[in-house]
Amino acid sequence: MNWIGILNPGARDAARARTRATEALRSAGVEAEVRVSESPEHLRTLVAGAAAAGADGVIAIGGDGTVSMVADALLSAGPAEPPLLGILPAGSGCDFIRTFGIPQDLEGAARHLTGNSTYLADAAVVEGSFGRRHFVNAADLGVLGAAVKRAEGLTRRLGDARYLAAFWLVLPAFRRTGVRIVTERRSVEARALAVVLANGQFFGTNLNIAPKATLVDGVLDVQVFSCSRVQAIPIVRQARRGLHLRHPAVTRFSAAEIEITTERPWPIEVDGDYLGETPVRVRVLPGALRIKI
């Protein structure tokens, strides 16, 4: 199988990261050319070039944001068949592959790129004033979206911890607001602190936020957090083990088409990338990607 690997544009030492990825792929016997993206726009060009070069699939080398951007580029091209996506974790880590049990080290993950086993997985697309964006793992609105926006201003020396640090920084000043969620089957209104739309099971550096989510059911796992700021503290701790769903301030259901409006504009992020503010429309794309496992 012939691959094109794309290294994320946020890598602090792109040359070293490229060498490590290339060596891991070679050791696993994976035929791949690793290219370094200079920007999100350049990443799209590289993804388009992979198809033109006759590559069987694209390997996203980086964290959840890189995986999401590569998937967005693949799906935005309107492929006739689900494109093949491989993943090598690097940078700030990759929660998406935890759902598949793929290890977090380059060498271990590279071995999953051998053979012919693939997983036909759902993706989703969100639309708003910011435009249109595909995502594969999760979209977060409210305090969680605000945390990702705040994390963009924190030093990358914190690594994975910067998202959690940003959450504790924004939580004290973030207030609940009125939220209206309309799906194909129901309408929900609440005063909430956050809403999560999960395709995969993990985010936020191994938070088991959606233990009941599956990537093949054609719906997103929707969670509405009507908790206070004080209640949010134990809920986050419970989410480490996926135990937060039993909290009375957490409402969970599933949906394939979702419209969300809020009394005050709410920030939204997908797969670790801040996009903009509500209102938004989200829909699932069943079986949109083939994930190499």
C-alpha positions, 0 to 999 in steps of 0.5 A: 500500500502506497501512502503520503504522510502529512506532518502537522503545521504546528510541529515545533521541530518539523525536521526532527518530527519528519525524521522520526515519523519516516524512521517509524514507518520504515521500521514497520515496513510501510511505504510512505513519503512524509511531507511537511505542511507549512499552513492549513492552506498548504495542508489542503494542497498536499492532500489534493496532491496525494490523490493526484500522485496516486497514493492509496491513502493519506497518513495524518501525522500529529494530534487531533487537530491535524487528523481533523484538518486532513479529514476535512481536506479529504472530504471537502473534495467530494470523493466518490468513495470513502477515502483512506486515512491513516494516523500517526500520533505526534505533537499534543497527542491524539485522543481520536485513535484511543477509540480504536486502541491504537497506541500513542507512540509513533512506532506502535501506531506505525505497525497499525498501518500494515495489512489491509484492515480498515474501519468504515467510520462516520464523520460530521460536518458543522456549518456556521458564520465561520463557514463549513468544517468536517470533523471526526472526533468531537465538537464542543460548545460553551465553556469547553469551546472557550477553553480551546480558544484560551489554550491557543494563547498558552505556551506549547511547552505545557504540552497536553496540559495546556487544554486542561489549564485553559479550562480552569482559567476560563471556568470561573468567569464563564456563565450558563446561558439558554441553549436550544437544541433541535434535532430530527427527533426532539427539541431540548431547551436548557440553561447550560455550561457546555454541549458536547457532540461526540463521534469518538469516545475520548477528548481533552487528553484521555477524558472518556467523555462519550463511553457509549459513542460508536463511530458506525451508528450514523449519529452523534452522542449529544451531552448537555451540561446544565451544571453550575461552575462548582458542579463542573469540577467533580464532573470533569474528574468523573469524565476521566473514567466515563462516569459523568453520565450518571450526574443529574446535571448531564443530559445525554441523547443521540442525533444525526442532524442538530441545530444549536442556538444560544441566548448569548454567542457561544464559542465552538471548537472541533477536534481541538481547533477553535472555529467561531460562535453559535448558531451552528448546524451539524450533521453526520456523514455515515461511513464517510472515512476508511480508518486504517487500524 
